[in-house]
Amino acid sequence: MRLDKFLSHAAGLSRTDARRAIKAGRVMINDEAATRANCTVLETDHIGFDGQPLMLTGPRYFMLHKPEGYICATSDSEHPTVLDLLAEQGRGLSIVGRLDKDTTGLVLLSDDGHWIHSVISPRRACAKTYYATLDAEPDQALIERFAQGLELRGEQRLTRPAVLDLPGGRQARVTLTEGRYHQVKRMFAACGLHVQALHRTRIGDIVLDPQLAAGEFRALRPDEVNGIIA
């Protein structure tokens, strides 16, 4: 592992701050001052930062209840990001399963690259469930249209079959196994409906914890983490 990446994980530094710390002589490898951010750190190396020993903890996994108005990005000059909600704990994490700024609900975050790939890889077809509030009551015929696949504007390839449930009124529940740009909104638009609100409740076997208020997060349980990999 590169030294700057090690510092990002073990000390909670950004890559930029890690490189600055190395340049300032604050990082030691086996009692010698480190000079290169891209040098390789071995498991047998002893790393020190400001006189304190560092070691890697295990990979981290979180679920977040994303509020409206936050964007799924590591940084943005105009809008708050989901990583802002995690404060210092968000350093080094990647966002798994992004949501639009006005969409709420379940977002996963981790620093485990293999696990992240298991979630987002198209080959895994990880199911995601959304609740939508529409501008009009949908017709029951939409259930079959979603199951057959829809042609989205500007695309020739039909969407994968999706499961649509219509509990009543202007509410709808959609389960997808792909993640095209604004897909849920565009699928309903293809049927002449506008999505007024959208909320994600599930990714794979991980369900948004009902105890989490908007903006709150918690670590995933081992069974939740392993449910994605299985």
N, C-alpha and C positions, 0 to 999 in steps of 0.2 A: 504494500500500500504506500502511496506517496505520503511524504511527511505532512504536507499541507492538508491532505484529506484526513490523515490521522488526527491532527489537531482539531479539525472541524468536528469530528465525531467525539473525541475524548475530552476536549476542553470547551466545546460549544462555540467555537470561533467560526466566523465566516472565512471563506478561502482568502479573501483580501486581508483580513485581520491576522490570519495565520501567517501569511507571507510577510507582513509587517513585523510580526513578533520574531520571526526567524531572522529577518534582516537586522533587527535591533539586538540580536544576541541573547534573546530571552529563552531560547530553546536549546536543550542539550541532548545529545545522543551518546550514550555510554560515556558520560562525563566530558564530552567534547562539544564545543559550540557548533550547532548546525549552521550550514551556510547556504544550502540549496533547498528550496521548497519542493522540488521534484525528486529528491533523493528517496530511495526505497527504504521503508521501515520494516524490519523483520520481527517476528514474534519474540525472538530472543533479545532484542534491543531494549535498553532502559532509556525511556524518554522522560525528560524533565522540562517543566515549564514554570518559569519564575521560581525555581528552587523546589518545586513540588513534583513528585512523580506522577506520571499519567499512565492510565491503562484504558483500553477499550472496554466498554460495557457491551452487553448483548444488543442485538438490533432492537429498535423501538417500533411500536405499532400503536396508532391512536385512531379513535373515531371522533369526529367533530360534528356537532349540530350546527351547520352553516346558517347564519342569518341572512336575510335579504340585504343587499347593498355591499357585500364583500365579494372580492374577486378571487379566483383560484390561481394565484400567481405568487412567486417568491417575493416580488417587490413591485410597487407601482407608485408613480409620482402623484396620481390624482385620486386613487381610491384605496380604502383599507383592504388588506388581504387577509385570507384565512390564517396565514402564519402569524399575523399580528395578534390573533386571539390566543395563540399558544405562548406568546412572549419568548422568554429564553429557551423554553422547551422545544420551540419550533426550529431552532438552529440545526441545519443539516438534514432536515426532513424534506421529502418529496411528496407532492400531492398526488394522490391516487384516485382517479375518477373525478374529473373536474366538473364544476357546475357553473352555469351562467351567473352573472351578478345578481339577477332578480330571482334566481331559483334557490330554494332552501333545502335543508335536509342533510343526509348522510354524506360526509366526505371522509375518506381514509387517508392517513399520512404514515409514512415509514421511511427508514433509511436502509431497508433491506431490498436491494435491487432485484434479486431473484424473486422475492415475494411480490414486488410491484409488478414485475413482468407477468406473473401468474394471474394477476387481476386484470391487467389491461390487454394482454395478448389476444388478438382476434381469434386465434386457434382455440383458446380456452372457452370462448363464448360465455363469459361470466355474466349471469343474468342480473339485471338491475330493475328495480320496481319504483315507479313514480305515481303520485296522486296528482291529478290535474283538475283544476276548476275551469270550466269552459264558459264561453259567452252565450251558449244556448244548450238546451238539452239534446244530447246526442241520440241518434237513431240506433236501434239494436242491430241494424244491418252493418254497422261499422265493425262489429266483432269479427265478422267473416272477412271484411276487407283488410283488417289488421292481420288476421291469420294468413291471408294469401300473400301479403306483401304489397306495399304501396310504391308508386313512382313519385319521387320527390322532385320538386321544381329544380331544373338544372342538372338532373341526374338521370341516367338511362337504366341503371341497375336497380331493381326493386329492393326494398328493404327486406331483411330477413323476417320470417313469420314472427309476429308478436302477439302476446296474450292481452286482450282488452276485456276488462270487467266494467260493467256499468251498474253501480249500486243504486242509482236513481238521481233525479234532478240533473244538475249540471256537473256532476262529479264523474270522474273516470279513473280507473287504475290500469296502468300499462306496465307490462314486463317485457323488456327488450334483451337481446343478446348481442347487441352491437352498439356503437356509440358515435354515430355520425354527428356532424355539426348541427346543434339545435334540433336534434332528431324528433323528439316528442312533439315540439311545437310545429315542426314542418309536417309531421304525419297528420296532425289534426287539421293543419291549414290545407293539406291536400284533400281533406274531406269537407272543407268549407267552414271550419270552426276555428275560433281563436282561443288560445290558452291564456287565461287571465292570471293564474297562479300555478306554480309547479313545485312539488316537494318530493324529494327522493327518500325512500324509507329502507331500501335494502340493496346490498351489493353482494352477490353470491349468497352465502349462508349468514352473512353479517347483517343484522337488523339494527336500525337506529335505536339506541337505548331510550325508552320513553321517559327516563328520569333526567335526561340531559335537556336543559333549557337551551334555547337558541343562543349560540355563542359559547356553550360549554363543551368540554371534551373529556375523554377518559382513555386510559390505556386499554388495548384489547386484551381479552382473556386468552389463554393458550388455546382453548377449543375454537375460538373465533379465528385466531391466526391460522391454525392447522386446517380449519374448514376450507380455506381458500386453496391451500397447497394440495389437499387430498384429491 
